[in-house]
């Protein structure tokens, strides 16, 4: 019989214990099932005895990663008979260590939830960006807590969506209230022609992925995009975009949308070649395309393409 597992992942004092307690107190989770909490750290927040009794849960402290093994899990199940497991996991540990044990037991990973303290997020992103990006890549949900009016929620959300489109991203204040995120775009999505400057390409790209209906049928002018024509790409198609650094210098990704060139006009480019910098005006459509695994996704229909120039900044950031 499979054992449902919820992995709550984040750095010390990121709100993991509070989240687990809040979850176990919710009606949809307070269903009488017995919950085993495997805690890999000891933070300031504790699990009170009364709370554990009321929520039909118990805590097993894992002080050494070497103690966490398939045999350890099997013994816990045999001795304590849990119906589900919540793993409180420190962001400083290697995720492979816990995933390997899950794969070798009857545990079934249901959800990975990453907790982030918004008050220290900037510091961690600056000094341990690769570790945070690794968490973002694997997360089903990312929750930023302790948000204030100064929290740069839009930037954090784009950073996550750049590496993991499927992740849900939520923000809440210290008192638990939802943090209202107002996305301030550097261009007008309601303009007759949406003018996207070279430094704003990443913002536009993520927003199109997130809110395609806002852009459907609109005309966009992309300033100084890099044109790629990879080997094997069908005639009449290009891939205009930019190189983006989502983590570090070793983790640079080219982002862009498929673009059809059949009706494009130009006064400065006779033939669109691989490696061209261009100013592209195109209509934004949604089509089923093999570039998206046969699923529906954004496709540009070029109206005009002119010679562009290489931007001052080689990379874009989120």
BAFI-3210 file (N, C-alpha, C; in Angstrom, 3 decimals, decimal comma, padded with zeros to 6 digits):
// residues 318
n [1|2|3|4|5|6|7|8|9|10|11|12|13|14|15|16|17|18|19|20|21|22|23|24|25|26|27|28|29|30|31|32|33|34|35|36|37|38|39|40|41|42|43|44|45|46|47|48|49|50|51|52|53|54|55|56|57|58|59|60|61|62|63|64|65|66|67|68|69|70|71|72|73|74|75|76|77|78|79|80|81|82|83|84|85|86|87|88|89|90|91|92|93|94|95|96|97|98|99|100|101|102|103|104|105|106|107|108|109|110|111|112|113|114|115|116|117|118|119|120|121|122|123|124|125|126|127|128|129|130|131|132|133|134|135|136|137|138|139|140|141|142|143|144|145|146|147|148|149|150|151|152|153|154|155|156|157|158|159|160|161|162|163|164|165|166|167|168|169|170|171|172|173|174|175|176|177|178|179|180|181|182|183|184|185|186|187|188|189|190|191|192|193|194|195|196|197|198|199|200|201|202|203|204|205|206|207|208|209|210|211|212|213|214|215|216|217|218|219|220|221|222|223|224|225|226|227|228|229|230|231|232|233|234|235|236|237|238|239|240|241|242|243|244|245|246|247|248|249|250|251|252|253|254|255|256|257|258|259|260|261|262|263|264|265|266|267|268|269|270|271|272|273|274|275|276|277|278|279|280|281|282|283|284|285|286|287|288|289|290|291|292|293|294|295|296|297|298|299|300|301|302|303|304|305|306|307|308|309|310|311|312|313|314|315|316|317|318]
n.u [000,835|000,595|002,236|001,238|003,190|004,222|006,374|007,882|009,786|012,624|014,739|016,239|014,011|012,113|009,440|008,340|007,460|005,284|003,631|003,053|001,658|-000,526|-001,678|-002,376|-004,352|-006,431|-009,732|-009,971|-007,784|-007,899|-008,922|-008,952|-006,977|-003,784|-000,836|002,554|005,266|008,268|010,992|013,743|015,191|015,600|013,819|012,801|010,048|007,793|006,254|003,515|002,471|-000,312|-001,322|-000,379|-001,768|-004,438|-004,452|-003,929|-001,273|002,310|005,795|008,867|012,181|014,891|018,140|020,487|021,418|022,374|020,993|018,583|016,936|015,726|015,156|014,808|012,477|010,632|010,637|009,524|006,949|006,038|006,097|004,626|002,427|001,476|-000,778|-000,099|002,696|004,569|007,292|009,634|011,932|015,260|016,609|019,328|020,181|020,925|018,651|018,537|019,172|016,881|015,028|015,984|015,492|012,724|012,120|012,898|011,159|007,746|006,706|004,912|005,404|003,461|003,345|005,494|006,338|007,646|008,935|009,445|011,004|010,083|011,401|014,068|014,599|015,848|018,493|019,192|018,823|020,823|023,194|022,960|021,849|021,796|020,998|018,439|017,157|017,219|015,387|013,094|012,776|011,874|009,553|006,054|004,527|005,236|005,623|005,751|006,230|005,610|005,536|005,879|004,914|007,059|007,984|009,228|007,316|006,482|008,873|010,035|008,158|008,376|010,986|010,669|008,771|010,266|011,900|010,229|007,330|004,998|004,701|002,810|002,528|002,516|001,799|002,007|001,193|002,741|000,769|-000,719|-002,563|-003,513|-001,159|-001,540|-000,676|000,379|000,977|003,207|003,640|006,197|005,324|002,479|-000,089|-002,460|-002,097|-002,158|000,000|002,088|004,901|007,887|010,733|014,267|015,326|013,131|012,201|012,157|010,230|007,926|007,828|007,389|004,933|003,260|003,222|001,912|-000,481|-001,933|-004,351|-004,641|-002,966|-003,662|-004,122|-003,068|-000,727|002,762|005,819|009,052|012,036|015,274|015,821|017,302|017,786|017,224|017,830|017,599|019,158|017,160|014,799|011,668|011,175|010,460|010,060|011,235|013,112|012,814|014,354|015,849|018,844|018,764|019,663|018,966|019,907|022,869|026,065|026,549|024,110|022,443|019,771|018,068|015,303|012,151|009,564|008,091|008,067|006,281|007,120|005,908|004,442|005,980|007,395|010,146|012,630|015,259|016,392|017,216|017,320|016,511|018,768|020,394|021,465|021,022|020,417|017,419|014,597|011,423|008,119|005,072|002,104|000,366|-000,503|-002,339|-001,591|-001,722|001,258|004,208|006,467|005,628|005,135|002,995|000,885|-001,235|000,059|001,864|002,326|004,049|003,145|004,848|004,881|006,496|010,024|013,060|016,488|018,320|020,166|022,871|022,079|023,005|023,228|024,121|022,739|019,458|017,594|015,586]
n.v [-001,192|002,206|004,970|008,148|011,076|014,272|016,768|019,269|021,971|023,999|026,733|027,170|028,436|029,277|028,995|026,453|024,663|026,079|026,131|023,386|022,879|024,602|023,435|020,847|021,604|022,364|021,820|020,129|018,546|017,580|014,857|012,667|010,849|009,388|011,191|011,162|013,120|013,768|015,279|017,148|019,071|021,412|024,071|027,396|027,333|025,037|021,766|021,477|019,392|019,133|019,975|017,973|015,758|016,512|016,715|014,190|013,339|012,812|013,338|012,478|012,874|013,438|013,422|012,941|012,612|010,219|008,371|008,188|006,013|003,345|001,190|002,510|004,002|001,936|000,694|002,739|002,881|000,355|000,421|002,675|003,063|005,057|006,992|008,776|010,831|013,661|015,464|017,460|019,407|020,539|023,221|023,252|020,688|017,924|017,204|014,807|012,891|012,424|011,823|009,480|007,593|007,701|006,646|004,016|002,868|002,279|004,757|007,438|010,263|013,006|015,822|018,670|021,287|024,428|026,603|030,038|032,653|035,834|038,081|037,474|036,560|037,922|038,043|035,313|034,647|036,107|035,080|032,296|031,383|029,255|027,066|027,826|028,074|025,425|024,321|025,714|024,669|022,078|022,316|021,981|023,878|027,170|029,126|032,333|033,782|036,172|038,602|042,057|045,467|046,208|043,971|042,406|040,997|040,428|040,164|037,931|035,992|035,845|034,878|032,292|031,202|031,280|029,078|027,027|026,451|025,193|025,462|026,577|029,790|031,560|034,318|035,659|037,674|038,465|038,056|036,111|036,881|037,137|038,312|040,990|041,089|043,384|043,572|045,527|046,452|047,240|048,212|048,930|046,749|047,110|048,726|049,785|048,846|046,875|047,879|046,473|046,904|046,097|045,384|044,508|042,142|039,612|039,969|040,384|037,922|035,967|036,894|036,552|033,768|033,241|034,671|034,258|034,906|037,638|038,667|037,574|037,864|040,405|042,936|043,041|044,772|043,863|044,801|044,515|041,568|038,317|036,285|032,942|030,089|027,070|023,932|021,856|023,157|023,931|025,392|028,857|029,393|030,955|031,453|033,848|035,561|035,829|035,355|034,092|034,369|032,209|031,143|030,881|031,646|029,264|028,340|029,185|030,019|029,969|031,845|032,135|032,527|030,476|031,685|032,590|033,362|033,971|036,220|038,417|041,677|043,750|046,324|046,398|043,920|041,318|038,561|036,493|035,430|032,916|034,009|036,698|040,021|041,625|043,821|043,060|042,952|041,584|039,523|038,103|034,819|031,820|028,473|024,938|023,287|021,504|022,327|022,825|020,353|019,445|020,634|023,487|026,723|029,918|031,481|033,416|035,565|036,956|040,343|042,394|042,741|044,112|045,255|044,920|045,851|044,712|044,285|046,310|044,856|041,551|039,392|038,623|039,088|037,856]
n.w [000,000|-000,901|000,666|001,302|000,798|001,838|001,051|002,756|002,254|002,820|003,956|007,259|009,695|007,840|007,930|007,858|009,918|010,992|008,765|008,436|010,815|010,487|008,238|009,136|010,832|009,234|007,893|005,665|005,981|008,508|008,990|010,550|009,927|010,672|011,122|010,404|011,221|009,874|010,965|010,023|011,262|013,988|014,779|015,910|016,216|017,641|017,975|019,828|022,547|023,036|020,577|018,837|019,808|019,335|016,559|015,773|015,268|015,140|015,949|014,529|015,101|012,998|013,285|011,990|008,666|007,745|009,171|007,976|006,087|003,902|005,641|008,060|007,580|007,100|009,604|011,147|010,063|010,758|013,538|014,301|012,678|010,660|008,552|006,660|005,602|006,574|005,555|006,975|005,698|005,478|003,591|003,169|002,883|000,675|-001,865|-003,179|-001,297|000,244|-001,738|-002,864|-000,853|-000,729|-003,249|-002,870|-001,157|-000,028|-000,134|-001,553|-003,324|-002,993|-003,071|-003,363|-001,397|-001,162|001,205|001,836|003,516|003,156|004,096|004,141|001,661|-000,489|000,350|000,462|-002,240|-003,377|-002,252|-002,186|-004,580|-006,455|-004,911|-004,096|-006,558|-007,368|-005,588|-006,403|-008,971|-008,527|-007,122|-006,406|-005,322|-004,189|-001,368|-000,184|002,849|005,544|004,205|003,258|002,483|000,989|-000,276|-003,127|-004,886|-007,537|-008,977|-007,681|-008,307|-011,114|-011,300|-010,367|-012,168|-014,454|-014,309|-013,651|-014,826|-013,989|-011,283|-008,499|-007,051|-004,077|-001,831|001,424|004,295|007,513|009,410|008,283|006,386|002,942|000,590|-001,478|-004,767|-007,035|-010,282|-011,942|-015,052|-017,436|-019,820|-021,953|-022,030|-023,322|-025,452|-028,929|-030,395|-028,653|-027,128|-026,442|-024,731|-024,964|-022,443|-021,121|-022,070|-020,768|-018,738|-020,285|-021,668|-019,609|-018,667|-020,859|-020,993|-018,592|-018,726|-021,262|-022,566|-022,255|-024,131|-026,536|-029,961|-029,989|-031,124|-031,050|-030,526|-030,543|-029,243|-030,431|-030,470|-030,436|-033,182|-033,812|-035,807|-035,556|-036,487|-038,472|-038,034|-039,433|-042,719|-043,022|-040,370|-037,385|-034,323|-032,230|-029,521|-026,247|-024,306|-021,087|-017,666|-015,284|-012,972|-012,488|-014,039|-015,279|-015,925|-018,216|-020,260|-023,372|-024,256|-025,840|-028,360|-030,903|-034,228|-037,084|-040,423|-042,837|-043,797|-043,331|-043,641|-044,746|-044,759|-044,357|-044,011|-046,034|-045,978|-043,343|-041,071|-039,050|-035,904|-036,134|-035,024|-034,333|-034,841|-034,139|-035,276|-034,487|-034,538|-031,833|-031,339|-030,491|-030,702|-031,384|-031,207|-032,152|-030,867|-028,345|-027,370|-028,797|-027,594|-026,811|-027,307|-027,181|-030,314|-032,636|-035,295|-037,714|-038,737|-039,481|-039,843|-038,917|-039,198|-036,232|-033,227|-031,170|-027,753|-024,855|-022,526|-022,353|-021,288|-019,949|-016,925|-014,167]
ca.u [000,000|001,398|002,164|001,325|004,245|004,250|007,708|007,880|011,211|013,023|015,839|015,896|013,117|011,374|008,009|007,894|006,694|004,005|002,809|002,575|000,646|-001,725|-002,277|-003,003|-005,524|-007,481|-010,782|-009,720|-006,708|-008,259|-009,880|-008,772|-005,824|-002,622|000,238|003,919|006,085|009,703|011,619|015,188|015,809|014,903|013,746|012,199|008,659|007,724|004,970|003,067|001,892|-001,763|-001,587|-000,136|-002,867|-005,659|-004,340|-003,598|000,027|003,471|007,036|010,102|013,300|016,010|019,274|021,600|020,921|022,789|019,997|017,395|017,138|014,505|014,893|014,304|011,090|009,842|010,477|008,579|005,607|005,689|005,940|003,725|001,247|000,934|-001,537|000,579|003,946|005,009|008,731|010,099|013,282|016,085|017,095|020,777|020,464|020,767|017,327|018,702|019,235|015,529|014,328|016,444|014,792|011,330|012,060|013,189|010,148|006,375|006,277|004,514|005,503|002,263|003,516|006,661|005,990|008,831|008,623|010,463|010,815|010,261|012,304|015,460|014,663|016,837|019,808|019,440|018,943|022,117|024,326|022,763|020,856|021,699|020,243|017,039|016,625|017,000|014,119|012,027|012,605|011,197|008,373|004,686|004,023|006,191|004,899|006,531|005,526|006,169|005,660|005,541|004,643|008,302|008,336|009,211|006,643|006,450|010,196|010,194|007,270|008,969|012,171|010,205|008,124|011,290|012,502|009,207|006,048|003,854|004,645|001,938|003,296|001,643|002,434|001,166|001,805|003,115|-000,429|-001,413|-003,416|-002,945|-000,470|-002,049|000,425|000,004|002,017|003,408|004,353|006,909|004,720|001,021|-000,623|-003,666|-001,718|-002,389|001,210|002,776|006,332|008,681|012,141|015,156|015,521|011,861|011,772|011,867|008,955|006,886|007,810|006,738|003,536|002,526|003,017|000,990|-001,781|-001,984|-005,579|-004,457|-002,175|-004,164|-004,549|-002,404|000,499|003,867|007,092|010,135|013,254|016,577|015,798|018,280|017,075|017,850|017,234|018,295|019,110|015,947|013,584|011,019|011,286|009,435|009,984|012,414|012,923|013,373|014,338|017,025|019,470|018,403|020,363|017,980|020,568|024,248|026,670|026,494|022,707|021,893|018,752|017,504|013,851|011,483|008,413|008,105|007,543|006,059|007,637|005,340|003,904|006,823|007,996|011,368|013,362|016,688|016,856|016,783|017,137|016,687|019,762|020,669|022,420|020,683|019,704|016,323|013,415|010,356|006,716|004,342|000,817|000,460|-001,570|-002,230|-001,761|-001,122|002,515|005,092|007,427|005,030|004,717|001,693|-000,132|-001,496|001,022|002,013|003,023|004,065|003,025|005,621|004,339|007,632|011,292|014,093|017,801|018,461|021,528|023,108|021,809|024,135|023,315|024,048|021,752|018,357|017,426|014,199]
ca.v [000,000|003,411|005,902|009,523|011,895|015,692|017,276|020,700|022,192|025,396|026,993|027,294|029,533|029,748|028,840|025,087|024,106|026,791|025,677|022,035|022,984|025,201|022,454|019,789|022,163|022,643|020,802|019,148|017,653|017,010|013,805|011,522|010,018|009,566|011,829|011,113|014,250|013,512|016,590|017,086|020,221|021,941|025,525|028,059|026,869|023,655|021,056|021,294|018,080|019,203|020,061|016,654|014,874|016,946|016,501|012,778|013,320|012,645|013,809|011,708|013,756|012,809|014,308|012,618|012,118|008,824|007,520|008,125|004,919|002,553|000,401|003,442|004,309|000,721|000,503|003,759|002,463|-000,849|000,709|003,794|002,901|006,312|006,934|009,673|011,367|015,000|015,586|018,842|019,204|021,738|023,556|023,057|019,286|017,469|016,625|013,429|011,985|012,040|011,253|008,093|006,749|007,633|005,737|002,641|002,424|002,373|006,148|008,056|011,711|013,678|017,249|019,360|022,669|025,177|027,755|031,090|033,840|036,965|039,077|037,069|035,964|038,630|037,635|033,945|034,638|036,696|034,286|030,864|031,354|027,932|026,183|028,226|027,733|023,978|024,098|026,219|023,766|020,846|022,611|022,063|025,141|027,985|030,088|033,378|034,297|037,373|039,658|043,432|046,289|046,348|042,692|042,458|039,738|040,201|039,686|036,570|035,110|035,639|034,025|030,915|030,784|031,126|027,750|026,022|027,045|024,522|025,742|027,615|030,717|032,320|035,282|036,006|038,545|037,822|037,667|035,054|037,421|037,055|039,505|041,376|041,399|044,203|043,510|046,777|046,136|048,401|048,524|048,940|045,593|047,504|049,614|049,246|048,044|046,738|048,082|045,810|047,255|044,940|044,981|044,031|040,939|038,539|040,260|040,129|036,487|035,265|037,308|035,888|032,375|033,200|035,265|034,313|035,527|039,091|039,044|036,903|038,750|041,703|043,135|043,405|045,140|043,394|045,533|043,847|040,156|037,492|035,321|031,627|029,158|025,811|022,884|021,059|023,960|024,014|026,641|029,829|029,582|031,386|031,489|035,092|035,576|036,329|034,438|034,489|033,685|031,871|030,717|031,357|031,683|027,916|027,973|030,190|029,415|030,824|031,832|032,817|031,826|030,172|032,795|032,317|034,502|033,980|037,507|039,487|042,638|044,345|047,234|046,344|042,530|040,567|037,169|036,349|034,388|032,537|034,911|038,080|040,861|042,202|044,424|042,231|043,280|040,337|039,289|036,993|033,843|030,590|027,324|023,660|023,222|020,456|022,964|022,745|018,975|019,259|021,355|024,863|027,661|031,159|031,470|034,749|035,699|038,153|041,335|043,157|042,481|045,029|045,061|045,429|045,963|043,914|045,066|046,582|043,706|040,297|038,493|039,213|038,498|037,890]
ca.w [000,000|-000,990|001,780|000,784|001,398|001,503|001,379|003,056|002,027|002,943|004,878|008,678|010,042|006,659|008,182|007,547|011,037|011,054|007,639|008,730|011,862|009,889|007,325|009,919|011,496|008,260|007,850|004,608|006,402|009,813|008,626|011,439|009,572|011,540|010,369|010,939|010,783|009,933|011,032|009,842|011,904|015,155|014,714|017,070|016,315|018,114|017,925|021,205|022,825|022,840|019,142|018,246|020,193|018,647|015,112|015,556|014,598|016,010|015,333|014,626|014,806|012,291|013,558|011,099|007,386|007,590|009,832|007,126|005,137|003,723|006,847|009,064|007,234|007,303|011,053|011,614|009,652|011,509|014,962|014,591|011,814|010,123|007,296|005,719|006,143|006,207|005,762|007,176|005,159|005,444|002,263|003,064|002,604|-000,702|-002,082|-003,633|-000,148|000,646|-002,884|-003,035|000,118|-001,178|-004,400|-002,465|-000,193|-000,538|-000,053|-002,821|-003,168|-003,486|-003,307|-002,813|-001,075|-000,743|002,038|001,754|004,348|002,246|004,672|003,882|000,321|-001,315|000,832|000,013|-003,695|-003,719|-001,778|-002,406|-005,640|-007,093|-004,030|-004,136|-007,881|-007,371|-004,895|-007,267|-010,112|-008,139|-006,315|-006,908|-004,779|-003,439|-000,536|000,466|004,015|006,186|003,198|003,623|001,302|000,224|-000,900|-004,594|-005,208|-008,987|-009,385|-007,172|-009,072|-012,438|-011,141|-010,228|-013,405|-015,477|-014,212|-013,368|-015,202|-013,372|-009,846|-007,959|-006,214|-003,201|-000,936|002,567|005,287|008,776|010,146|007,550|005,327|001,599|000,121|-002,789|-005,671|-008,180|-011,300|-012,663|-016,281|-017,998|-021,114|-021,888|-022,773|-024,040|-026,547|-030,271|-030,582|-027,365|-027,368|-025,403|-024,852|-024,849|-021,048|-020,571|-022,783|-019,823|-018,089|-021,290|-021,956|-018,501|-018,561|-021,949|-020,577|-017,467|-019,048|-022,729|-023,058|-022,269|-025,299|-027,726|-031,031|-029,895|-031,903|-030,174|-031,149|-029,681|-029,575|-030,368|-030,103|-031,141|-034,020|-033,972|-036,763|-035,257|-037,506|-038,450|-037,915|-040,745|-043,465|-042,688|-038,918|-036,638|-032,871|-031,693|-028,063|-025,527|-023,360|-019,727|-016,580|-014,258|-011,746|-012,460|-015,373|-015,866|-016,130|-019,125|-021,120|-024,409|-024,164|-026,931|-028,930|-032,331|-035,023|-038,506|-041,185|-044,191|-044,233|-042,803|-044,560|-044,227|-045,641|-044,009|-043,967|-047,215|-045,563|-041,900|-040,822|-037,663|-035,271|-036,455|-034,065|-035,105|-034,228|-034,693|-035,008|-034,753|-033,896|-030,886|-031,531|-029,710|-031,587|-031,012|-031,938|-031,633|-029,964|-027,010|-027,168|-029,422|-026,837|-027,213|-026,764|-027,943|-031,602|-033,229|-036,742|-038,013|-039,654|-039,969|-039,167|-039,373|-038,592|-034,880|-032,717|-029,966|-026,541|-023,972|-021,611|-023,119|-020,679|-019,202|-015,608|-013,694]
c.u [000,878|001,151|002,303|002,367|004,131|005,601|007,644|009,340|011,539|014,150|015,321|015,078|012,384|009,862|007,465|007,019|005,318|003,073|002,229|001,471|-000,651|-002,447|-003,009|-004,243|-006,671|-008,480|-010,491|-008,607|-007,019|-009,325|-009,707|-007,598|-004,614|-001,448|001,569|004,709|007,546|010,409|013,141|015,891|014,998|014,958|013,110|010,763|008,642|006,325|004,539|002,365|000,392|-002,120|-001,430|-001,271|-004,142|-005,630|-003,986|-002,294|001,142|004,728|008,157|011,238|014,417|017,201|020,438|021,045|021,285|021,800|018,755|017,631|015,814|014,140|014,319|012,829|010,191|009,610|009,478|007,142|005,136|005,357|004,857|002,460|000,660|000,112|-000,910|001,807|004,151|006,491|009,095|011,594|014,028|016,664|018,581|021,145|020,252|019,414|017,423|018,688|017,847|014,772|014,724|015,703|013,318|011,183|012,218|012,191|008,765|005,827|005,995|004,495|004,306|002,522|004,813|006,277|007,229|008,384|009,780|010,071|011,115|011,261|013,772|015,646|015,742|018,248|020,154|019,616|020,294|023,265|024,205|021,725|020,682|020,888|018,758|016,409|016,358|015,687|012,953|011,734|011,757|009,846|007,069|004,057|005,151|005,399|005,894|005,705|006,249|006,423|005,275|005,257|005,875|008,699|008,179|008,603|006,671|007,766|010,418|009,363|007,832|010,184|011,781|009,618|009,128|011,900|011,473|007,824|004,871|003,693|003,616|002,764|002,326|002,429|001,469|001,942|002,083|001,912|-001,255|-002,318|-002,714|-002,320|-000,941|-000,895|-000,093|001,161|002,075|004,271|005,013|006,416|003,203|000,449|-001,894|-003,364|-001,988|-001,221|001,951|004,275|007,129|010,155|013,017|015,312|014,267|011,370|011,371|010,537|007,803|006,728|007,058|005,263|002,693|002,244|001,935|-000,414|-001,937|-003,224|-005,490|-003,811|-002,702|-004,682|-003,892|-001,155|001,586|005,079|008,205|011,433|014,489|016,513|016,819|017,529|017,878|017,075|017,967|018,195|017,827|014,681|012,962|011,209|010,142|009,257|011,310|012,075|013,576|013,306|015,582|017,574|019,228|019,212|019,363|018,618|021,952|024,800|026,618|025,069|022,012|020,975|018,277|015,987|013,246|010,328|008,629|007,457|007,447|006,378|006,948|004,924|004,745|007,384|009,234|011,976|014,857|017,248|016,318|016,489|017,435|017,602|019,886|021,723|022,172|020,036|018,647|015,318|012,216|008,987|005,883|003,012|000,937|-000,762|-001,358|-002,529|-001,226|000,135|003,425|006,179|006,942|004,517|003,353|000,568|-000,232|-000,500|001,147|002,831|002,918|003,901|003,660|004,913|005,476|008,876|012,363|015,402|017,836|019,915|021,663|022,882|023,065|024,344|023,122|022,956|020,604|018,189|015,959|014,141]
c.v [001,254|004,332|007,326|010,336|013,327|016,231|018,787|021,127|023,669|025,548|027,144|028,566|030,113|029,573|027,447|024,516|024,766|026,334|024,293|022,075|023,566|024,195|021,366|020,286|022,475|021,487|019,715|018,176|016,980|015,935|012,544|010,637|010,386|010,063|011,687|012,275|013,875|014,853|016,455|018,303|020,599|023,454|026,097|027,591|025,393|023,078|020,771|019,936|018,070|019,229|018,690|015,696|015,223|016,641|015,055|012,651|013,140|012,997|012,808|012,629|012,963|013,746|014,094|012,034|010,659|007,857|007,316|007,129|004,198|001,747|001,286|003,735|003,105|000,449|001,500|003,360|001,275|-000,530|001,744|003,813|004,226|006,056|007,817|010,258|012,798|015,098|017,062|018,862|020,519|021,963|023,401|021,617|018,967|016,788|015,171|012,443|011,526|011,378|009,797|007,152|006,614|006,622|004,270|002,100|002,514|003,796|006,687|009,570|012,397|015,128|017,744|020,820|023,356|026,423|028,751|032,235|035,052|037,988|038,735|036,520|036,599|038,199|036,234|033,874|035,195|035,754|032,786|030,638|029,961|026,969|026,531|027,863|026,239|023,632|024,541|025,259|022,549|021,076|022,483|023,382|025,840|029,046|031,049|033,908|035,515|038,488|041,016|044,204|046,450|045,060|042,772|041,163|039,426|039,626|038,245|035,586|034,825|034,730|032,556|030,408|030,591|029,731|026,643|026,617|026,449|024,870|026,817|028,484|031,563|033,237|035,594|036,863|037,793|037,362|036,619|035,553|037,316|038,389|039,810|041,820|042,169|044,239|044,832|046,478|047,394|048,779|048,450|047,776|045,916|048,423|048,952|048,380|048,034|046,831|047,537|046,135|046,042|044,452|044,394|042,733|039,823|038,728|039,946|038,633|035,719|035,621|036,697|034,433|032,267|033,674|035,374|035,009|037,051|039,541|038,462|037,920|040,117|041,731|043,647|043,791|044,813|044,042|044,669|042,439|039,408|036,407|034,037|030,822|027,823|024,828|022,076|021,861|024,114|025,384|027,570|030,080|030,102|031,316|032,763|035,094|036,185|035,228|034,961|033,694|033,455|031,494|031,340|031,313|030,327|027,480|029,062|029,500|030,424|030,707|032,627|031,976|031,574|031,323|032,386|033,565|034,704|035,366|038,690|040,372|043,234|045,282|047,167|044,933|041,790|039,114|037,057|035,161|034,092|033,487|036,368|038,779|041,630|042,917|043,780|042,762|042,080|040,319|038,045|036,087|032,678|029,422|026,065|023,485|022,176|021,021|022,939|021,328|018,687|019,980|022,808|025,809|028,887|030,952|032,871|034,647|037,032|039,046|042,135|042,786|043,367|044,740|045,690|045,564|045,125|044,777|045,294|045,427|042,427|039,386|039,285|038,431|038,626|038,433]
c.w [000,000|000,196|001,243|001,553|000,892|001,973|001,532|003,174|002,158|003,942|006,307|008,908|008,831|006,815|007,929|008,661|011,136|009,943|007,911|009,782|011,310|008,994|008,087|010,656|010,557|008,189|006,820|004,983|007,732|009,618|009,469|011,102|010,440|010,697|011,098|010,347|010,971|009,855|010,980|010,429|013,134|015,095|015,959|017,296|016,703|017,906|019,360|021,357|022,573|021,354|018,485|018,578|019,431|017,160|014,752|014,770|015,619|015,223|015,576|014,196|014,137|012,413|012,600|009,806|007,162|008,233|008,965|006,005|004,926|004,969|007,950|008,814|007,505|008,783|011,634|011,274|010,476|012,964|015,260|013,734|011,303|008,855|006,222|006,417|005,640|006,543|005,845|006,874|005,006|004,045|002,079|002,739|001,125|-000,867|-002,519|-002,474|000,289|-000,508|-003,109|-002,089|-000,277|-002,310|-004,003|-001,439|-000,829|-000,451|-001,447|-002,628|-003,810|-003,863|-002,656|-002,631|-000,520|000,016|001,980|002,679|003,476|002,775|004,437|002,468|-000,538|-000,942|000,350|-001,501|-004,144|-003,402|-002,030|-003,499|-006,237|-006,235|-004,060|-005,479|-007,979|-006,672|-005,767|-008,412|-009,768|-007,472|-007,091|-006,456|-004,032|-002,681|000,107|001,637|004,578|005,170|003,788|002,335|000,428|-000,495|-002,417|-005,131|-006,701|-009,480|-008,930|-007,997|-010,462|-012,356|-011,049|-011,534|-014,533|-015,474|-014,000|-013,617|-014,435|-011,895|-009,526|-007,016|-005,397|-002,280|000,211|003,553|006,584|009,564|009,413|006,447|003,978|001,212|-001,296|-003,673|-006,871|-009,165|-012,064|-013,889|-016,852|-019,387|-020,950|-022,698|-023,554|-025,225|-027,897|-030,704|-029,246|-027,622|-026,188|-025,638|-024,531|-023,417|-020,421|-021,227|-021,819|-019,119|-019,032|-021,543|-020,867|-018,433|-019,674|-021,595|-019,511|-017,841|-020,569|-023,278|-023,116|-023,571|-026,613|-028,745|-031,015|-030,790|-030,966|-031,014|-030,172|-030,134|-029,364|-029,767|-030,964|-031,899|-034,138|-035,006|-036,584|-036,415|-037,353|-038,302|-039,300|-041,393|-043,070|-041,206|-038,376|-035,152|-032,347|-030,171|-027,484|-024,638|-021,951|-018,714|-015,456|-012,937|-011,640|-013,880|-016,064|-016,186|-016,951|-020,121|-022,153|-024,345|-025,320|-027,439|-030,420|-033,104|-036,497|-039,317|-042,531|-044,676|-043,755|-043,910|-043,914|-045,262|-045,393|-043,930|-045,187|-046,864|-044,080|-041,629|-039,327|-037,094|-035,551|-035,258|-034,834|-034,215|-034,912|-034,275|-035,411|-034,018|-033,023|-031,043|-030,571|-030,628|-030,927|-031,860|-031,304|-030,726|-028,526|-026,735|-027,751|-028,701|-027,309|-026,531|-027,643|-029,217|-032,188|-034,744|-037,121|-039,025|-040,293|-039,166|-039,779|-038,640|-037,207|-034,494|-031,457|-028,723|-025,711|-023,014|-022,407|-022,604|-020,092|-017,904|-015,191|-012,276]
res [x|x|x|x|x|x|x|x|x|x|x|x|x|x|x|x|x|x|x|x|x|x|x|x|x|x|x|x|x|x|x|x|x|x|x|x|x|x|x|x|x|x|x|x|x|x|x|x|x|x|x|x|x|x|x|x|x|x|x|x|x|x|x|x|x|x|x|x|x|x|x|x|x|x|x|x|x|x|x|x|x|x|x|x|x|x|x|x|x|x|x|x|x|x|x|x|x|x|x|x|x|x|x|x|x|x|x|x|x|x|x|x|x|x|x|x|x|x|x|x|x|x|x|x|x|x|x|x|x|x|x|x|x|x|x|x|x|x|x|x|x|x|x|x|x|x|x|x|x|x|x|x|x|x|x|x|x|x|x|x|x|x|x|x|x|x|x|x|x|x|x|x|x|x|x|x|x|x|x|x|x|x|x|x|x|x|x|x|x|x|x|x|x|x|x|x|x|x|x|x|x|x|x|x|x|x|x|x|x|x|x|x|x|x|x|x|x|x|x|x|x|x|x|x|x|x|x|x|x|x|x|x|x|x|x|x|x|x|x|x|x|x|x|x|x|x|x|x|x|x|x|x|x|x|x|x|x|x|x|x|x|x|x|x|x|x|x|x|x|x|x|x|x|x|x|x|x|x|x|x|x|x|x|x|x|x|x|x|x|x|x|x|x|x|x|x|x|x|x|x|x|x|x|x|x|x|x|x|x|x|x|x|x|x|x|x|x|x]
***
